[in-house]
Amino acid sequence: MILLDDLDELDPQDNLDDAWGSVSYRGTDSLIDIGLNSLMLARLVIQLASELGIDPFSEGTATLADSRTVDELVTVYERALHSRAEQAA
């Protein structure tokens, strides 16, 4: 999973379980609270752009300020993918 790859770089003193498999996130969790710093978020956005073929932030359809929680980040990408699908139809 993309997010877990980035989380491997967190400081061991962060408040996360030692076993990544037991870590779970709620959609309402803030990106900061789950340990994403700005560099990790940038890497995540780059990897999502590579894998999904879309970057809603560089395309101007969203700003990083629109993505404070896990759900908000997912929603930004869902909207961008939906918009691309509509344009292709």
Phi and psi in degrees as a GROMACS rama.xvg file:
@    title "Ramachandran Plot"
@    xaxis  label "Phi"
@    yaxis  label "Psi"
@TYPE xy
-57.2462  -50.14  ILE-2
-61.5537  -41.7977  LEU-3
-66.8979  -32.3681  LEU-4
-59.3795  -43.8456  ASP-5
-69.4363  -35.7473  ASP-6
-68.8294  -19.2407  LEU-7
-59.819  -21.5253  ASP-8
-87.9591  -0.389371  GLU-9
-66.4556  154.288  LEU-10
-63.8555  135.73  ASP-11
-60.6647  -17.2995  PRO-12
-84.0556  -3.39307  GLN-13
-63.947  155.932  ASP-14
-85.1367  65.2786  ASN-15
-123.88  153.654  LEU-16
-63.3753  151.269  ASP-17
-68.0477  -34.8218  ASP-18
-94.704  110.848  ALA-19
-58.4112  -29.5295  TRP-20
-63.7087  -23.123  GLY-21
-92.8325  -2.94642  SER-22
-80.4533  131.293  VAL-23
-132.387  151.62  SER-24
-123.931  145.685  TYR-25
-99.2482  154.329  ARG-26
-61.4991  -24.8589  GLY-27
-85.1104  -5.68212  THR-28
-66.1916  134.617  ASP-29
-74.9258  150.085  SER-30
-61.7053  -34.6545  LEU-31
-67.7974  -43.1207  ILE-32
-65.0701  -28.6147  ASP-33
-85.8751  -1.84009  ILE-34
103.171  6.59106  GLY-35
-77.9001  121.48  LEU-36
-96.279  179.394  ASN-37
-63.5661  -37.6613  SER-38
-66.6339  -43.2815  LEU-39
-64.6971  -38.7746  MET-40
-64.9694  -41.6888  LEU-41
-61.2512  -42.9014  ALA-42
-64.6612  -38.7024  ARG-43
-63.1948  -44.5694  LEU-44
-62.4972  -41.4582  VAL-45
-63.8925  -43.6226  ILE-46
-68.346  -38.9393  GLN-47
-63.9301  -38.9989  LEU-48
-61.8436  -40.6453  ALA-49
-66.4855  -43.8666  SER-50
-80.252  -34.8468  GLU-51
-98.4374  -16.3826  LEU-52
74.0434  22.8464  GLY-53
-148.043  140.023  ILE-54
-131.401  94.0521  ASP-55
-62.9989  -20.6328  PRO-56
-78.0485  -41.1312  PHE-57
-78.5187  -22.4327  SER-58
-83.2145  -4.93793  GLU-59
80.6046  8.25893  GLY-60
-86.6065  -8.92182  THR-61
-157.349  163.316  ALA-62
-123.227  158.3  THR-63
-61.6803  -24.6742  LEU-64
-64.8612  -20.2386  ALA-65
-76.8736  -4.26395  ASP-66
-126.336  74.179  SER-67
-95.0069  -21.9388  ARG-68
-123.652  168.348  THR-69
-58.1259  -46.9734  VAL-70
-59.8993  -41.5449  ASP-71
-65.8346  -38.0018  GLU-72
-65.6313  -43.8026  LEU-73
-60.9909  -43.3193  VAL-74
-61.6992  -40.3387  THR-75
-58.1771  -45.6885  VAL-76
-72.0513  -37.3599  TYR-77
-61.1378  -43.8067  GLU-78
-63.0332  -43.1118  ARG-79
-64.5871  -42.4359  ALA-80
-67.4168  -39.3038  LEU-81
-64.4919  -42.973  HIS-82
-62.2517  -42.6031  SER-83
-64.4992  -40.1571  ARG-84
-64.1378  -39.8083  ALA-85
-64.6296  -40.3793  GLU-86
-66.7039  -32.9309  GLN-87
-75.7022  -22.8531  ALA-88
